[in-house]
Amino acid sequence: MAQLLTEAEIQSRVNLLSGWTVEGSKLQITRKFKDFIQAIEFVNKLVEPSESAGHHPDIEVSYNKVKITLTTHDAGGLTQNDFNLAEVISQIS
């Protein structure tokens, strides 16, 4: 099981990620697109990297907005796995 990060480690890592915030024990970002079709195309691009990492985000779609939430459920909070996947997601357009 992945090891939980300390508050200092979390803050250090989130400062390196543009647009991501920490809400409690979750790492979140909301991305906005032109329309629903582009939002869903983006969501589909998350499948391969999430499967490869064996780490799956919680995803909410509201028309042209996609909210991504990362947390390591079995560890009960944020781990390096969350930040690794956030880095990959940040590179997807």
C-alpha positions in Angstrom: 0.0 0.0 0.0 1.2 3.5 -0.8 2.4 5.7 2.0 0.4 8.8 3.0 2.2 12.1 2.4 2.7 14.6 5.2 1.1 18.1 5.0 4.4 19.6 4.1 5.0 17.1 1.3 1.5 17.7 0.0 2.0 21.5 -0.1 5.4 21.1 -1.7 4.0 18.9 -4.5 0.8 20.8 -5.1 2.8 24.0 -5.6 4.4 22.4 -8.6 1.1 21.7 -10.3 -0.7 24.4 -12.2 -4.4 24.6 -11.4 -4.6 21.8 -8.9 -5.8 22.4 -5.3 -6.0 20.3 -2.2 -9.4 19.9 -0.6 -9.1 17.9 2.6 -7.5 14.6 1.5 -8.2 15.1 -2.2 -6.3 16.6 -5.1 -8.6 18.4 -7.5 -8.7 20.3 -10.8 -11.6 21.5 -12.9 -10.9 21.9 -16.7 -13.2 23.8 -19.0 -13.8 23.0 -22.6 -15.6 24.5 -25.6 -18.5 22.1 -25.3 -19.7 18.7 -24.1 -18.0 16.8 -26.9 -14.6 18.2 -26.1 -15.1 17.5 -22.4 -15.9 13.9 -23.1 -13.0 13.6 -25.6 -10.7 14.8 -22.7 -12.2 12.2 -20.3 -11.6 9.5 -22.8 -7.9 10.5 -22.9 -7.7 9.8 -19.1 -8.4 6.1 -19.6 -5.0 4.8 -20.8 -2.8 6.7 -18.3 -5.1 5.8 -15.4 -5.1 2.2 -16.3 -1.4 2.1 -16.8 -0.9 3.6 -13.4 -3.5 1.4 -11.8 -4.8 4.5 -10.2 -8.2 5.9 -11.2 -9.6 9.4 -10.7 -13.1 10.3 -9.7 -14.5 12.3 -12.6 -17.5 14.6 -12.8 -18.7 16.0 -16.1 -21.1 19.0 -16.2 -21.6 20.0 -19.9 -18.2 21.6 -20.7 -16.5 21.2 -17.4 -14.6 18.2 -16.1 -13.7 17.9 -12.4 -11.0 15.4 -11.6 -10.4 14.3 -8.0 -7.5 12.2 -7.0 -7.0 10.4 -3.6 -5.6 7.0 -2.7 -8.7 5.4 -1.2 -6.9 2.3 0.3 -4.3 4.6 2.0 -7.0 7.1 3.3 -5.5 10.2 1.7 -2.9 11.6 -0.6 0.1 9.6 -1.8 2.8 10.1 -4.4 0.5 8.1 -6.8 -2.0 11.0 -6.8 0.7 13.5 -7.7 2.2 11.3 -10.3 -1.1 10.9 -12.1 -1.9 14.6 -11.7 1.3 15.4 -13.5 0.3 13.1 -16.4 -3.2 14.6 -16.5 -1.8 18.1 -16.6 -0.1 17.3 -19.9 -3.3 16.1 -21.6 -5.1 18.6 -23.6 
